[in-house]
Amino acid sequence: MEETLSFLVIAYEPGFIPEHLYMALRTESKESSKILNGYIAYIKKVNQALKNPEQTTSPKKTTVYFSKNQ
């Protein structure tokens, strides 16, 4: 995700994309990164619980919602 954001900055600075598009894509990139990092943390907890069931509590069931802002 960070690489994508870097390419976005590289495209914006010399004027290849307009500011409104840069800001919208930057916001989407940050939101996607948060969702992905949350999912990775959840998967790590699940894996830890499967490896050591007596040492950890079971992860709570979580529902993930995705929104499409357009």
The 8 nearest C-alpha neighbors of each residue, nearest first, counted from 0:
[[1, 3, 2, 4, 32, 28, 31, 29],
 [0, 2, 4, 3, 5, 32, 28, 6],
 [1, 3, 5, 0, 4, 6, 7, 8],
 [4, 2, 0, 6, 5, 1, 7, 28],
 [3, 5, 7, 1, 2, 6, 0, 8],
 [6, 4, 2, 8, 7, 3, 1, 9],
 [7, 5, 9, 3, 8, 4, 10, 2],
 [6, 8, 4, 10, 5, 9, 11, 3],
 [9, 7, 11, 5, 10, 6, 12, 4],
 [8, 10, 6, 7, 11, 12, 5, 13],
 [11, 9, 7, 15, 8, 12, 16, 6],
 [12, 10, 8, 14, 16, 9, 15, 13],
 [11, 13, 14, 9, 10, 8, 15, 16],
 [14, 12, 11, 15, 10, 9, 16, 8],
 [13, 15, 11, 16, 12, 17, 10, 18],
 [14, 16, 10, 11, 13, 17, 12, 9],
 [15, 17, 11, 14, 10, 20, 21, 18],
 [18, 16, 20, 19, 21, 14, 11, 15],
 [17, 19, 21, 20, 22, 16, 11, 14],
 [18, 20, 22, 21, 17, 23, 16, 24],
 [21, 19, 23, 18, 22, 17, 24, 16],
 [22, 20, 18, 24, 19, 23, 25, 17],
 [21, 23, 25, 19, 20, 24, 18, 26],
 [22, 24, 20, 26, 25, 21, 19, 27],
 [25, 23, 27, 21, 26, 22, 28, 20],
 [24, 26, 28, 22, 27, 23, 21, 29],
 [25, 27, 29, 23, 24, 28, 22, 30],
 [28, 26, 24, 30, 25, 29, 31, 23],
 [29, 27, 25, 31, 26, 30, 24, 32],
 [28, 30, 32, 26, 31, 27, 25, 33],
 [31, 29, 27, 33, 32, 28, 26, 34],
 [32, 30, 34, 28, 33, 29, 27, 35],
 [31, 33, 29, 35, 30, 34, 36, 28],
 [34, 32, 36, 30, 31, 35, 37, 29],
 [35, 33, 31, 37, 32, 36, 38, 30],
 [34, 36, 32, 38, 37, 33, 31, 39],
 [37, 35, 39, 33, 38, 34, 32, 40],
 [38, 36, 40, 34, 35, 39, 33, 41],
 [37, 39, 41, 35, 40, 36, 42, 34],
 [38, 40, 36, 42, 41, 37, 35, 43],
 [41, 39, 43, 37, 38, 42, 36, 44],
 [40, 42, 38, 44, 39, 43, 37, 45],
 [41, 43, 45, 39, 44, 40, 46, 38],
 [44, 42, 46, 40, 41, 45, 47, 39],
 [45, 43, 47, 41, 42, 46, 48, 40],
 [44, 46, 42, 48, 47, 43, 49, 41],
 [45, 47, 49, 43, 48, 44, 42, 50],
 [46, 48, 44, 50, 45, 49, 51, 43],
 [49, 47, 52, 45, 51, 46, 50, 55],
 [48, 50, 46, 47, 52, 51, 45, 44],
 [49, 51, 47, 48, 46, 52, 45, 53],
 [52, 50, 48, 54, 53, 49, 47, 55],
 [51, 53, 48, 54, 49, 55, 50, 56],
 [52, 54, 51, 55, 56, 48, 50, 49],
 [55, 53, 51, 52, 56, 48, 47, 50],
 [56, 54, 48, 52, 53, 57, 51, 47],
 [55, 57, 58, 48, 54, 52, 53, 59],
 [56, 58, 48, 59, 55, 45, 52, 44],
 [57, 59, 56, 45, 60, 44, 48, 41],
 [60, 58, 61, 57, 56, 41, 45, 62],
 [59, 61, 58, 62, 57, 41, 63, 45],
 [62, 60, 59, 63, 58, 41, 64, 38],
 [61, 63, 64, 60, 59, 65, 38, 41],
 [64, 62, 61, 65, 34, 38, 37, 60],
 [65, 63, 62, 66, 34, 61, 67, 38],
 [66, 64, 63, 67, 34, 31, 68, 62],
 [65, 67, 68, 64, 69, 63, 30, 31],
 [66, 68, 69, 65, 27, 64, 30, 31],
 [69, 67, 66, 27, 65, 23, 26, 30],
 [68, 67, 66, 23, 27, 24, 20, 26]]
